[in-house]
Amino acid sequence: MTALKSWRSDKLGHLGSSIFAEVAQWKAEAADAGLDVIDLGIGSPDQPPTESVRRALAEAALKPDRYAYPSSQGSIAFRKKAADWIRWRFGEAAAIDPETEIVTLMGSQDGLSHLAMAVCNPGDTAVVPNPGYPIYSAALALAEVEAELLPLRAENGFLPDLDAVPEQVWRKAKFVLLGYPANPVTAVANETFFKRMITLAKQYGFLFVHDLAYSEMGFGGERPMSVLQFEGAKEVAVEFHSLSKSFNMAGCRIGFLVGNAEAVGALRELKANIDYGVFGAVQEAGIVALEEGMSGAMEPVGKLYERRRNLFIEALAAEGWKVEKPKATMFVWAPLPDMQWSPPDGGQWDSRRIAREMLLRAGVAVIPGDAFGSEGEGYVRIALVEDDERLLEAARRIGRFIRGE
Ligand SMILES: *Cc1c(COP(=O)(O)O)cnc(C)c1O
């Protein structure tokens, strides 16, 4: 018998960071050791969608005629409602054509993972942030697209230093992908940034891809902006939206891409060969969620996370770890604390060691910043996805951990 071939592609080795698997391993170790783990690692909302959304989903699911294949681009009813919501939320300038300028997605992850394959050829170049949401660069590896990494640093408010980018990079780039409010760095972008990106995109002919998963999670009156609000955006830009965070529908898998018709069309065409779309009942529930959002009947999710943010940041400060309050998202991007003891392995404290020891000793799971790229070293990402009491308990445990008690 000949030797069996390898059934694991080389590309798999370029997918994301192995750190998430490591954190899962530490979590299992901590649980085995009998620790009650407070999981502030994963970025999955802990709240359910509203009752009317759940009811719409249940009622649609009970109808016997809802089980045919949906269409891969999404029902026209959902696309129209999404277009209404975009206009309601971002203004008349952001109006889109529901026929040609939107494609429904199985969560924005679906689109983020396939867009490079739809708009690029192997060997093309695309620009993604460092640190960044892991699928951004993983998707480039899948599509055999070269990644140029744009560092996001505290001294620039975690916005890219656009003037520092060599012109050569803009020339080569097929697309530039950035998302604000940003995961993991929590920063919010301003008008200048969007206008500049549109100008650069026109000047160098690249597509500007904006990931807007946290549009409804701005705090203290911060209203995250859409690129579509700005003049000329649809000539050069597309934007990902997700119902996962805005409407607590992460498990339903529904989102959409809006903007430039050619790029939207390319993703639609690719997806028509990959999947047959989002379950109709989920789209019907999504319509109810968007309607509720527009009616003002539902409290925006941002309120909950803003309260948790205040409570948690203040509790951390009381424990001696002073971290700036994020302006948006459900995360805290925290520079490493001033540790009052030395790591057990005799090395220096870094993101990985802090996250590991925090989990194994204090039972609090966070993600080491370097999981999101080399520029994430020196930080940990803390997700505010537990209730007030658990967050306060986490802060107390973290305090004892920092002091080595
Ligand atoms: C959560 C998240 C998404 C959304 O993912 P879905 O697939 O829509 O659930 C997209 N981008 C970022 C930055 C996120 O944090």
The ligand as an SDF file (V2000), in Angstrom:
LIG
                    3D

 15 15  0  0  0  0  0  0  0  0999 V2000
  -18.3840   40.0880   16.0220 C   0  0  0  0  0  0  0  0  0  0  0  0
  -17.7070   40.7230   14.8650 C   0  0  0  0  0  0  0  0  0  0  0  0
  -18.1610   40.5460   13.5650 C   0  0  0  0  0  0  0  0  0  0  0  0
  -19.5040   39.9370   13.3080 C   0  0  0  0  0  0  0  0  0  0  0  0
  -19.5650   38.6630   13.0720 O   0  0  0  0  0  0  0  0  0  0  0  0
  -20.9140   37.9930   12.5740 P   0  0  0  0  0  0  0  0  0  0  0  0
  -20.3890   36.9860   11.6360 O   0  0  0  0  0  0  0  0  0  0  0  0
  -21.7870   38.9990   11.9350 O   0  0  0  0  0  0  0  0  0  0  0  0
  -21.5190   37.3790   13.7900 O   0  0  0  0  0  0  0  0  0  0  0  0
  -17.5390   41.2010   12.5210 C   0  0  0  0  0  0  0  0  0  0  0  0
  -16.4800   41.9750   12.7530 N   0  0  0  0  0  0  0  0  0  0  0  0
  -16.0130   42.1730   13.9810 C   0  0  0  0  0  0  0  0  0  0  0  0
  -14.8730   43.0960   14.1830 C   0  0  0  0  0  0  0  0  0  0  0  0
  -16.5940   41.5450   15.0810 C   0  0  0  0  0  0  0  0  0  0  0  0
  -16.1120   41.7600   16.3010 O   0  0  0  0  0  0  0  0  0  0  0  0
  1  2  1  0
  2  3  1  0
  2 14  2  0
  3  4  1  0
  3 10  2  0
  4  5  1  0
  5  6  1  0
  6  7  2  0
  6  8  1  0
  6  9  1  0
 10 11  1  0
 11 12  2  0
 12 13  1  0
 12 14  1  0
 14 15  1  0
M  END
$$$$
